[in-house]
Amino acid sequence: MVVQVNMLDAKSQLSRLVKAALAGEEVIIASYGSPQVKLVPCAAAGGLKQPGALAAALPDGLAARVDAAFSEAVDQQVAQLFNS
């Protein structure tokens, strides 16, 4: 279903129009009867779904070296550099 509204109506009915767009309706906002914009939902953000998802893609041994770079011993060495 296509819904076309003018600017003034869109301002006063924005939340209803957003719900309609999220429900799959095509929402057009017009100015003086001429279509100007289409209200559409944003695409879901892609990316990692869980922590550590890239670990399998790392070269052998890299994950261990990265983990070692954030060890307690390294933290102490960095603290000494700042305190000296």
mmCIF file as gemmi writes it, N, C-alpha and C atoms, coordinates in Angstrom:
data_model
loop_
_atom_site.group_PDB
_atom_site.id
_atom_site.type_symbol
_atom_site.label_atom_id
_atom_site.label_alt_id
_atom_site.label_comp_id
_atom_site.label_asym_id
_atom_site.label_entity_id
_atom_site.label_seq_id
_atom_site.pdbx_PDB_ins_code
_atom_site.Cartn_x
_atom_site.Cartn_y
_atom_site.Cartn_z
_atom_site.occupancy
_atom_site.B_iso_or_equiv
_atom_site.pdbx_formal_charge
_atom_site.auth_seq_id
_atom_site.auth_asym_id
_atom_site.pdbx_PDB_model_num
ATOM 1 N N . MET Axp A 1 ? 0.836 -1.175 0 1 0 ? 1 A 1
ATOM 2 C CA . MET Axp A 1 ? 0 0 0 1 0 ? 1 A 1
ATOM 3 C C . MET Axp A 1 ? 0.886 1.246 0 1 0 ? 1 A 1
ATOM 4 N N . VAL Axp A 2 ? 0.564 2.228 -0.802 1 0 ? 2 A 1
ATOM 5 C CA . VAL Axp A 2 ? 1.314 3.475 -0.882 1 0 ? 2 A 1
ATOM 6 C C . VAL Axp A 2 ? 0.557 4.565 -0.124 1 0 ? 2 A 1
ATOM 7 N N . VAL Axp A 3 ? 1.26 5.236 0.773 1 0 ? 3 A 1
ATOM 8 C CA . VAL Axp A 3 ? 0.685 6.337 1.534 1 0 ? 3 A 1
ATOM 9 C C . VAL Axp A 3 ? 1.407 7.6 1.096 1 0 ? 3 A 1
ATOM 10 N N . GLN Axp A 4 ? 0.658 8.603 0.625 1 0 ? 4 A 1
ATOM 11 C CA . GLN Axp A 4 ? 1.269 9.883 0.27 1 0 ? 4 A 1
ATOM 12 C C . GLN Axp A 4 ? 0.635 10.969 1.123 1 0 ? 4 A 1
ATOM 13 N N . VAL Axp A 5 ? 1.491 11.744 1.792 1 0 ? 5 A 1
ATOM 14 C CA . VAL Axp A 5 ? 1.02 12.834 2.652 1 0 ? 5 A 1
ATOM 15 C C . VAL Axp A 5 ? 1.793 14.094 2.315 1 0 ? 5 A 1
ATOM 16 N N . ASN Axp A 6 ? 1.175 15.244 2.602 1 0 ? 6 A 1
ATOM 17 C CA . ASN Axp A 6 ? 1.899 16.496 2.37 1 0 ? 6 A 1
ATOM 18 C C . ASN Axp A 6 ? 2.774 16.813 3.577 1 0 ? 6 A 1
ATOM 19 N N . MET Axp A 7 ? 3.647 17.768 3.417 1 0 ? 7 A 1
ATOM 20 C CA . MET Axp A 7 ? 4.627 18.111 4.449 1 0 ? 7 A 1
ATOM 21 C C . MET Axp A 7 ? 3.973 18.431 5.787 1 0 ? 7 A 1
ATOM 22 N N . LEU Axp A 8 ? 2.957 19.256 5.781 1 0 ? 8 A 1
ATOM 23 C CA . LEU Axp A 8 ? 2.316 19.667 7.031 1 0 ? 8 A 1
ATOM 24 C C . LEU Axp A 8 ? 1.731 18.461 7.758 1 0 ? 8 A 1
ATOM 25 N N . ASP Axp A 9 ? 1.053 17.575 7.024 1 0 ? 9 A 1
ATOM 26 C CA . ASP Axp A 9 ? 0.502 16.374 7.645 1 0 ? 9 A 1
ATOM 27 C C . ASP Axp A 9 ? 1.613 15.454 8.138 1 0 ? 9 A 1
ATOM 28 N N . ALA Axp A 10 ? 2.701 15.375 7.393 1 0 ? 10 A 1
ATOM 29 C CA . ALA Axp A 10 ? 3.814 14.52 7.793 1 0 ? 10 A 1
ATOM 30 C C . ALA Axp A 10 ? 4.418 14.995 9.11 1 0 ? 10 A 1
ATOM 31 N N . LYS Axp A 11 ? 4.502 16.307 9.294 1 0 ? 11 A 1
ATOM 32 C CA . LYS Axp A 11 ? 5.042 16.846 10.537 1 0 ? 11 A 1
ATOM 33 C C . LYS Axp A 11 ? 4.187 16.452 11.724 1 0 ? 11 A 1
ATOM 34 N N . SER Axp A 12 ? 2.887 16.482 11.557 1 0 ? 12 A 1
ATOM 35 C CA . SER Axp A 12 ? 2.004 16.183 12.684 1 0 ? 12 A 1
ATOM 36 C C . SER Axp A 12 ? 1.754 14.695 12.869 1 0 ? 12 A 1
ATOM 37 N N . GLN Axp A 13 ? 2.092 13.867 11.874 1 0 ? 13 A 1
ATOM 38 C CA . GLN Axp A 13 ? 1.826 12.433 11.944 1 0 ? 13 A 1
ATOM 39 C C . GLN Axp A 13 ? 3.1 11.594 11.802 1 0 ? 13 A 1
ATOM 40 N N . LEU Axp A 14 ? 4.227 12.164 12.13 1 0 ? 14 A 1
ATOM 41 C CA . LEU Axp A 14 ? 5.49 11.488 11.86 1 0 ? 14 A 1
ATOM 42 C C . LEU Axp A 14 ? 5.577 10.108 12.512 1 0 ? 14 A 1
ATOM 43 N N . SER Axp A 15 ? 5.195 9.997 13.771 1 0 ? 15 A 1
ATOM 44 C CA . SER Axp A 15 ? 5.321 8.692 14.435 1 0 ? 15 A 1
ATOM 45 C C . SER Axp A 15 ? 4.436 7.647 13.756 1 0 ? 15 A 1
ATOM 46 N N . ARG Axp A 16 ? 3.251 8.009 13.331 1 0 ? 16 A 1
ATOM 47 C CA . ARG Axp A 16 ? 2.376 7.062 12.632 1 0 ? 16 A 1
ATOM 48 C C . ARG Axp A 16 ? 2.976 6.671 11.285 1 0 ? 16 A 1
ATOM 49 N N . LEU Axp A 17 ? 3.574 7.635 10.58 1 0 ? 17 A 1
ATOM 50 C CA . LEU Axp A 17 ? 4.191 7.349 9.284 1 0 ? 17 A 1
ATOM 51 C C . LEU Axp A 17 ? 5.413 6.444 9.427 1 0 ? 17 A 1
ATOM 52 N N . VAL Axp A 18 ? 6.188 6.657 10.482 1 0 ? 18 A 1
ATOM 53 C CA . VAL Axp A 18 ? 7.351 5.802 10.724 1 0 ? 18 A 1
ATOM 54 C C . VAL Axp A 18 ? 6.898 4.371 10.986 1 0 ? 18 A 1
ATOM 55 N N . LYS Axp A 19 ? 5.871 4.208 11.797 1 0 ? 19 A 1
ATOM 56 C CA . LYS Axp A 19 ? 5.341 2.864 12.065 1 0 ? 19 A 1
ATOM 57 C C . LYS Axp A 19 ? 4.848 2.211 10.782 1 0 ? 19 A 1
ATOM 58 N N . ALA Axp A 20 ? 4.215 2.99 9.917 1 0 ? 20 A 1
ATOM 59 C CA . ALA Axp A 20 ? 3.73 2.443 8.644 1 0 ? 20 A 1
ATOM 60 C C . ALA Axp A 20 ? 4.901 1.994 7.774 1 0 ? 20 A 1
ATOM 61 N N . ALA Axp A 21 ? 5.954 2.796 7.727 1 0 ? 21 A 1
ATOM 62 C CA . ALA Axp A 21 ? 7.131 2.427 6.927 1 0 ? 21 A 1
ATOM 63 C C . ALA Axp A 21 ? 7.79 1.173 7.486 1 0 ? 21 A 1
ATOM 64 N N . LEU Axp A 22 ? 7.868 1.076 8.811 1 0 ? 22 A 1
ATOM 65 C CA . LEU Axp A 22 ? 8.458 -0.109 9.431 1 0 ? 22 A 1
ATOM 66 C C . LEU Axp A 22 ? 7.618 -1.355 9.171 1 0 ? 22 A 1
ATOM 67 N N . ALA Axp A 23 ? 6.314 -1.155 8.979 1 0 ? 23 A 1
ATOM 68 C CA . ALA Axp A 23 ? 5.417 -2.279 8.692 1 0 ? 23 A 1
ATOM 69 C C . ALA Axp A 23 ? 5.45 -2.675 7.223 1 0 ? 23 A 1
ATOM 70 N N . GLY Axp A 24 ? 6.243 -1.958 6.415 1 0 ? 24 A 1
ATOM 71 C CA . GLY Axp A 24 ? 6.39 -2.323 5.017 1 0 ? 24 A 1
ATOM 72 C C . GLY Axp A 24 ? 5.609 -1.473 4.039 1 0 ? 24 A 1
ATOM 73 N N . GLU Axp A 25 ? 4.868 -0.49 4.545 1 0 ? 25 A 1
ATOM 74 C CA . GLU Axp A 25 ? 4.129 0.379 3.633 1 0 ? 25 A 1
ATOM 75 C C . GLU Axp A 25 ? 5.08 1.386 2.99 1 0 ? 25 A 1
ATOM 76 N N . GLU Axp A 26 ? 4.772 1.777 1.779 1 0 ? 26 A 1
ATOM 77 C CA . GLU Axp A 26 ? 5.553 2.799 1.094 1 0 ? 26 A 1
ATOM 78 C C . GLU Axp A 26 ? 4.98 4.153 1.482 1 0 ? 26 A 1
ATOM 79 N N . VAL Axp A 27 ? 5.803 4.983 2.109 1 0 ? 27 A 1
ATOM 80 C CA . VAL Axp A 27 ? 5.355 6.292 2.589 1 0 ? 27 A 1
ATOM 81 C C . VAL Axp A 27 ? 6.077 7.369 1.786 1 0 ? 27 A 1
ATOM 82 N N . ILE Axp A 28 ? 5.3 8.185 1.092 1 0 ? 28 A 1
ATOM 83 C CA . ILE Axp A 28 ? 5.831 9.278 0.277 1 0 ? 28 A 1
ATOM 84 C C . ILE Axp A 28 ? 5.41 10.598 0.917 1 0 ? 28 A 1
ATOM 85 N N . ILE Axp A 29 ? 6.365 11.507 1.07 1 0 ? 29 A 1
ATOM 86 C CA . ILE Axp A 29 ? 6.055 12.843 1.57 1 0 ? 29 A 1
ATOM 87 C C . ILE Axp A 29 ? 6.147 13.797 0.392 1 0 ? 29 A 1
ATOM 88 N N . ALA Axp A 30 ? 5.075 14.551 0.19 1 0 ? 30 A 1
ATOM 89 C CA . ALA Axp A 30 ? 4.964 15.423 -0.986 1 0 ? 30 A 1
ATOM 90 C C . ALA Axp A 30 ? 4.91 16.884 -0.573 1 0 ? 30 A 1
ATOM 91 N N . SER Axp A 31 ? 5.254 17.727 -1.513 1 0 ? 31 A 1
ATOM 92 C CA . SER Axp A 31 ? 5.135 19.173 -1.341 1 0 ? 31 A 1
ATOM 93 C C . SER Axp A 31 ? 4.314 19.705 -2.509 1 0 ? 31 A 1
ATOM 94 N N . TYR Axp A 32 ? 3.179 20.288 -2.191 1 0 ? 32 A 1
ATOM 95 C CA . TYR Axp A 32 ? 2.247 20.793 -3.208 1 0 ? 32 A 1
ATOM 96 C C . TYR Axp A 32 ? 1.865 19.689 -4.2 1 0 ? 32 A 1
ATOM 97 N N . GLY Axp A 33 ? 1.683 18.474 -3.668 1 0 ? 33 A 1
ATOM 98 C CA . GLY Axp A 33 ? 1.247 17.361 -4.497 1 0 ? 33 A 1
ATOM 99 C C . GLY Axp A 33 ? 2.351 16.664 -5.273 1 0 ? 33 A 1
ATOM 100 N N . SER Axp A 34 ? 3.562 17.187 -5.213 1 0 ? 34 A 1
ATOM 101 C CA . SER Axp A 34 ? 4.682 16.603 -5.939 1 0 ? 34 A 1
ATOM 102 C C . SER Axp A 34 ? 5.536 15.763 -4.972 1 0 ? 34 A 1
ATOM 103 N N . PRO Axp A 35 ? 5.701 14.467 -5.22 1 0 ? 35 A 1
ATOM 104 C CA . PRO Axp A 35 ? 6.491 13.627 -4.323 1 0 ? 35 A 1
ATOM 105 C C . PRO Axp A 35 ? 7.912 14.172 -4.147 1 0 ? 35 A 1
ATOM 106 N N . GLN Axp A 36 ? 8.362 14.226 -2.905 1 0 ? 36 A 1
ATOM 107 C CA . GLN Axp A 36 ? 9.693 14.757 -2.601 1 0 ? 36 A 1
ATOM 108 C C . GLN Axp A 36 ? 10.623 13.694 -2.017 1 0 ? 36 A 1
ATOM 109 N N . VAL Axp A 37 ? 10.125 12.947 -1.043 1 0 ? 37 A 1
ATOM 110 C CA . VAL Axp A 37 ? 10.965 11.943 -0.389 1 0 ? 37 A 1
ATOM 111 C C . VAL Axp A 37 ? 10.155 10.693 -0.081 1 0 ? 37 A 1
ATOM 112 N N . LYS Axp A 38 ? 10.88 9.6 0.081 1 0 ? 38 A 1
ATOM 113 C CA . LYS Axp A 38 ? 10.264 8.336 0.476 1 0 ? 38 A 1
ATOM 114 C C . LYS Axp A 38 ? 10.797 7.976 1.857 1 0 ? 38 A 1
ATOM 115 N N . LEU Axp A 39 ? 9.906 7.629 2.753 1 0 ? 39 A 1
ATOM 116 C CA . LEU Axp A 39 ? 10.272 7.237 4.103 1 0 ? 39 A 1
ATOM 117 C C . LEU Axp A 39 ? 10.47 5.723 4.118 1 0 ? 39 A 1
ATOM 118 N N . VAL Axp A 40 ? 11.702 5.292 4.408 1 0 ? 40 A 1
ATOM 119 C CA . VAL Axp A 40 ? 12.02 3.861 4.401 1 0 ? 40 A 1
ATOM 120 C C . VAL Axp A 40 ? 12.778 3.507 5.677 1 0 ? 40 A 1
ATOM 121 N N . PRO Axp A 41 ? 12.662 2.27 6.148 1 0 ? 41 A 1
ATOM 122 C CA . PRO Axp A 41 ? 13.406 1.852 7.335 1 0 ? 41 A 1
ATOM 123 C C . PRO Axp A 41 ? 14.906 1.772 7.031 1 0 ? 41 A 1
ATOM 124 N N . CYS Axp A 42 ? 15.711 1.993 8.032 1 0 ? 42 A 1
ATOM 125 C CA . CYS Axp A 42 ? 17.159 1.819 7.905 1 0 ? 42 A 1
ATOM 126 C C . CYS Axp A 42 ? 17.475 0.337 7.867 1 0 ? 42 A 1
ATOM 127 N N . ALA Axp A 43 ? 18.493 -0.01 7.124 1 0 ? 43 A 1
ATOM 128 C CA . ALA Axp A 43 ? 18.944 -1.401 7.082 1 0 ? 43 A 1
ATOM 129 C C . ALA Axp A 43 ? 19.587 -1.748 8.419 1 0 ? 43 A 1
ATOM 130 N N . ALA Axp A 44 ? 19.441 -2.966 8.837 1 0 ? 44 A 1
ATOM 131 C CA . ALA Axp A 44 ? 20.07 -3.409 10.076 1 0 ? 44 A 1
ATOM 132 C C . ALA Axp A 44 ? 21.58 -3.325 9.922 1 0 ? 44 A 1
ATOM 133 N N . ALA Axp A 45 ? 22.244 -2.901 10.963 1 0 ? 45 A 1
ATOM 134 C CA . ALA Axp A 45 ? 23.699 -2.784 10.931 1 0 ? 45 A 1
ATOM 135 C C . ALA Axp A 45 ? 24.334 -4.161 10.843 1 0 ? 45 A 1
ATOM 136 N N . GLY Axp A 46 ? 25.227 -4.295 9.903 1 0 ? 46 A 1
ATOM 137 C CA . GLY Axp A 46 ? 25.952 -5.551 9.782 1 0 ? 46 A 1
ATOM 138 C C . GLY Axp A 46 ? 27.115 -5.565 10.74 1 0 ? 46 A 1
ATOM 139 N N . GLY Axp A 47 ? 27.867 -6.594 10.71 1 0 ? 47 A 1
ATOM 140 C CA . GLY Axp A 47 ? 29.061 -6.631 11.542 1 0 ? 47 A 1
ATOM 141 C C . GLY Axp A 47 ? 29.106 -7.855 12.414 1 0 ? 47 A 1
ATOM 142 N N . LEU Axp A 48 ? 29.935 -7.768 13.407 1 0 ? 48 A 1
ATOM 143 C CA . LEU Axp A 48 ? 30.151 -8.9 14.293 1 0 ? 48 A 1
ATOM 144 C C . LEU Axp A 48 ? 28.958 -9.079 15.22 1 0 ? 48 A 1
ATOM 145 N N . LYS Axp A 49 ? 28.582 -10.302 15.421 1 0 ? 49 A 1
ATOM 146 C CA . LYS Axp A 49 ? 27.438 -10.6 16.273 1 0 ? 49 A 1
ATOM 147 C C . LYS Axp A 49 ? 27.86 -11.025 17.667 1 0 ? 49 A 1
ATOM 148 N N . GLN Axp A 50 ? 29.105 -11.479 17.823 1 0 ? 50 A 1
ATOM 149 C CA . GLN Axp A 50 ? 29.563 -11.904 19.136 1 0 ? 50 A 1
ATOM 150 C C . GLN Axp A 50 ? 31.056 -11.612 19.275 1 0 ? 50 A 1
ATOM 151 N N . PRO Axp A 51 ? 31.502 -11.335 20.49 1 0 ? 51 A 1
ATOM 152 C CA . PRO Axp A 51 ? 32.918 -11.075 20.706 1 0 ? 51 A 1
ATOM 153 C C . PRO Axp A 51 ? 33.761 -12.279 20.303 1 0 ? 51 A 1
ATOM 154 N N . GLY Axp A 52 ? 34.902 -12.025 19.697 1 0 ? 52 A 1
ATOM 155 C CA . GLY Axp A 52 ? 35.806 -13.095 19.304 1 0 ? 52 A 1
ATOM 156 C C . GLY Axp A 52 ? 35.472 -13.744 17.978 1 0 ? 52 A 1
ATOM 157 N N . ALA Axp A 53 ? 34.516 -13.185 17.241 1 0 ? 53 A 1
ATOM 158 C CA . ALA Axp A 53 ? 34.08 -13.799 15.989 1 0 ? 53 A 1
ATOM 159 C C . ALA Axp A 53 ? 35.184 -13.817 14.933 1 0 ? 53 A 1
ATOM 160 N N . LEU Axp A 54 ? 36.147 -12.905 15.016 1 0 ? 54 A 1
ATOM 161 C CA . LEU Axp A 54 ? 37.215 -12.864 14.019 1 0 ? 54 A 1
ATOM 162 C C . LEU Axp A 54 ? 38.42 -13.724 14.381 1 0 ? 54 A 1
ATOM 163 N N . ALA Axp A 55 ? 38.433 -14.304 15.553 1 0 ? 55 A 1
ATOM 164 C CA . ALA Axp A 55 ? 39.599 -15.06 16.001 1 0 ? 55 A 1
ATOM 165 C C . ALA Axp A 55 ? 39.958 -16.181 15.03 1 0 ? 55 A 1
ATOM 166 N N . ALA Axp A 56 ? 38.977 -16.836 14.463 1 0 ? 56 A 1
ATOM 167 C CA . ALA Axp A 56 ? 39.248 -17.933 13.529 1 0 ? 56 A 1
ATOM 168 C C . ALA Axp A 56 ? 39.873 -17.441 12.231 1 0 ? 56 A 1
ATOM 169 N N . ALA Axp A 57 ? 39.678 -16.179 11.897 1 0 ? 57 A 1
ATOM 170 C CA . ALA Axp A 57 ? 40.194 -15.641 10.645 1 0 ? 57 A 1
ATOM 171 C C . ALA Axp A 57 ? 41.632 -15.133 10.775 1 0 ? 57 A 1
ATOM 172 N N . LEU Axp A 58 ? 42.167 -15.064 11.991 1 0 ? 58 A 1
ATOM 173 C CA . LEU Axp A 58 ? 43.521 -14.548 12.196 1 0 ? 58 A 1
ATOM 174 C C . LEU Axp A 58 ? 44.561 -15.598 11.825 1 0 ? 58 A 1
ATOM 175 N N . PRO Axp A 59 ? 45.73 -15.167 11.35 1 0 ? 59 A 1
ATOM 176 C CA . PRO Axp A 59 ? 46.813 -16.114 11.064 1 0 ? 59 A 1
ATOM 177 C C . PRO Axp A 59 ? 47.224 -16.839 12.351 1 0 ? 59 A 1
ATOM 178 N N . ASP Axp A 60 ? 47.808 -18.03 12.192 1 0 ? 60 A 1
ATOM 179 C CA . ASP Axp A 60 ? 48.223 -18.834 13.343 1 0 ? 60 A 1
ATOM 180 C C . ASP Axp A 60 ? 49.154 -18.037 14.254 1 0 ? 60 A 1
ATOM 181 N N . GLY Axp A 61 ? 48.863 -18.07 15.527 1 0 ? 61 A 1
ATOM 182 C CA . GLY Axp A 61 ? 49.714 -17.435 16.523 1 0 ? 61 A 1
ATOM 183 C C . GLY Axp A 61 ? 49.446 -15.965 16.762 1 0 ? 61 A 1
ATOM 184 N N . LEU Axp A 62 ? 48.746 -15.303 15.853 1 0 ? 62 A 1
ATOM 185 C CA . LEU Axp A 62 ? 48.517 -13.868 16.029 1 0 ? 62 A 1
ATOM 186 C C . LEU Axp A 62 ? 47.621 -13.589 17.229 1 0 ? 62 A 1
ATOM 187 N N . ALA Axp A 63 ? 46.598 -14.398 17.422 1 0 ? 63 A 1
ATOM 188 C CA . ALA Axp A 63 ? 45.692 -14.19 18.553 1 0 ? 63 A 1
ATOM 189 C C . ALA Axp A 63 ? 46.445 -14.291 19.87 1 0 ? 63 A 1
ATOM 190 N N . ALA Axp A 64 ? 47.36 -15.241 19.982 1 0 ? 64 A 1
ATOM 191 C CA . ALA Axp A 64 ? 48.141 -15.404 21.209 1 0 ? 64 A 1
ATOM 192 C C . ALA Axp A 64 ? 49.059 -14.207 21.432 1 0 ? 64 A 1
ATOM 193 N N . ARG Axp A 65 ? 49.661 -13.684 20.353 1 0 ? 65 A 1
ATOM 194 C CA . ARG Axp A 65 ? 50.542 -12.511 20.487 1 0 ? 65 A 1
ATOM 195 C C . ARG Axp A 65 ? 49.746 -11.278 20.901 1 0 ? 65 A 1
ATOM 196 N N . VAL Axp A 66 ? 48.55 -11.138 20.371 1 0 ? 66 A 1
ATOM 197 C CA . VAL Axp A 66 ? 47.709 -9.991 20.752 1 0 ? 66 A 1
ATOM 198 C C . VAL Axp A 66 ? 47.307 -10.123 22.217 1 0 ? 66 A 1
ATOM 199 N N . ASP Axp A 67 ? 46.909 -11.324 22.635 1 0 ? 67 A 1
ATOM 200 C CA . ASP Axp A 67 ? 46.55 -11.532 24.039 1 0 ? 67 A 1
ATOM 201 C C . ASP Axp A 67 ? 47.731 -11.219 24.956 1 0 ? 67 A 1
ATOM 202 N N . ALA Axp A 68 ? 48.94 -11.629 24.548 1 0 ? 68 A 1
ATOM 203 C CA . ALA Axp A 68 ? 50.136 -11.392 25.353 1 0 ? 68 A 1
ATOM 204 C C . ALA Axp A 68 ? 50.43 -9.902 25.474 1 0 ? 68 A 1
ATOM 205 N N . ALA Axp A 69 ? 50.078 -9.127 24.471 1 0 ? 69 A 1
ATOM 206 C CA . ALA Axp A 69 ? 50.339 -7.687 24.499 1 0 ? 69 A 1
ATOM 207 C C . ALA Axp A 69 ? 49.487 -6.972 25.541 1 0 ? 69 A 1
ATOM 208 N N . PHE Axp A 70 ? 48.458 -7.632 26.05 1 0 ? 70 A 1
ATOM 209 C CA . PHE Axp A 70 ? 47.575 -7.026 27.043 1 0 ? 70 A 1
ATOM 210 C C . PHE Axp A 70 ? 47.657 -7.749 28.383 1 0 ? 70 A 1
ATOM 211 N N . SER Axp A 71 ? 48.812 -8.345 28.669 1 0 ? 71 A 1
ATOM 212 C CA . SER Axp A 71 ? 48.984 -9.088 29.911 1 0 ? 71 A 1
ATOM 213 C C . SER Axp A 71 ? 49.304 -8.142 31.066 1 0 ? 71 A 1
ATOM 214 N N . GLU Axp A 72 ? 49.256 -8.672 32.269 1 0 ? 72 A 1
ATOM 215 C CA . GLU Axp A 72 ? 49.567 -7.896 33.47 1 0 ? 72 A 1
ATOM 216 C C . GLU Axp A 72 ? 51.019 -7.42 33.437 1 0 ? 72 A 1
ATOM 217 N N . ALA Axp A 73 ? 51.926 -8.265 32.943 1 0 ? 73 A 1
ATOM 218 C CA . ALA Axp A 73 ? 53.341 -7.893 32.884 1 0 ? 73 A 1
ATOM 219 C C . ALA Axp A 73 ? 53.544 -6.684 31.977 1 0 ? 73 A 1
ATOM 220 N N . VAL Axp A 74 ? 52.871 -6.653 30.853 1 0 ? 74 A 1
ATOM 221 C CA . VAL Axp A 74 ? 52.994 -5.51 29.935 1 0 ? 74 A 1
ATOM 222 C C . VAL Axp A 74 ? 52.411 -4.26 30.59 1 0 ? 74 A 1
ATOM 223 N N . ASP Axp A 75 ? 51.306 -4.399 31.3 1 0 ? 75 A 1
ATOM 224 C CA . ASP Axp A 75 ? 50.727 -3.252 32.009 1 0 ? 75 A 1
ATOM 225 C C . ASP Axp A 75 ? 51.723 -2.671 33.009 1 0 ? 75 A 1
ATOM 226 N N . GLN Axp A 76 ? 52.447 -3.541 33.714 1 0 ? 76 A 1
ATOM 227 C CA . GLN Axp A 76 ? 53.434 -3.07 34.684 1 0 ? 76 A 1
ATOM 228 C C . GLN Axp A 76 ? 54.6 -2.369 33.997 1 0 ? 76 A 1
ATOM 229 N N . GLN Axp A 77 ? 55.035 -2.892 32.854 1 0 ? 77 A 1
ATOM 230 C CA . GLN Axp A 77 ? 56.124 -2.254 32.102 1 0 ? 77 A 1
ATOM 231 C C . GLN Axp A 77 ? 55.711 -0.862 31.63 1 0 ? 77 A 1
ATOM 232 N N . VAL Axp A 78 ? 54.487 -0.731 31.151 1 0 ? 78 A 1
ATOM 233 C CA . VAL Axp A 78 ? 54.005 0.572 30.693 1 0 ? 78 A 1
ATOM 234 C C . VAL Axp A 78 ? 53.904 1.53 31.88 1 0 ? 78 A 1
ATOM 235 N N . ALA Axp A 79 ? 53.428 1.056 32.996 1 0 ? 79 A 1
ATOM 236 C CA . ALA Axp A 79 ? 53.325 1.904 34.194 1 0 ? 79 A 1
ATOM 237 C C . ALA Axp A 79 ? 54.702 2.393 34.62 1 0 ? 79 A 1
ATOM 238 N N . GLN Axp A 80 ? 55.723 1.52 34.554 1 0 ? 80 A 1
ATOM 239 C CA . GLN Axp A 80 ? 57.081 1.928 34.895 1 0 ? 80 A 1
ATOM 240 C C . GLN Axp A 80 ? 57.603 3.005 33.954 1 0 ? 80 A 1
ATOM 241 N N . LEU Axp A 81 ? 57.268 2.911 32.675 1 0 ? 81 A 1
ATOM 242 C CA . LEU Axp A 81 ? 57.702 3.92 31.721 1 0 ? 81 A 1
ATOM 243 C C . LEU Axp A 81 ? 57.114 5.283 32.051 1 0 ? 81 A 1
ATOM 244 N N . PHE Axp A 82 ? 55.868 5.303 32.51 1 0 ? 82 A 1
ATOM 245 C CA . PHE Axp A 82 ? 55.228 6.565 32.845 1 0 ? 82 A 1
ATOM 246 C C . PHE Axp A 82 ? 55.731 7.125 34.187 1 0 ? 82 A 1
ATOM 247 N N . ASN Axp A 83 ? 56.156 6.246 35.076 1 0 ? 83 A 1
ATOM 248 C CA . ASN Axp A 83 ? 56.598 6.676 36.412 1 0 ? 83 A 1
ATOM 249 C C . ASN Axp A 83 ? 58.071 7.008 36.467 1 0 ? 83 A 1
ATOM 250 N N . SER Axp A 84 ? 58.846 6.709 35.438 1 0 ? 84 A 1
ATOM 251 C CA . SER Axp A 84 ? 60.288 6.983 35.508 1 0 ? 84 A 1
ATOM 252 C C . SER Axp A 84 ? 60.645 8.313 34.935 1 0 ? 84 A 1
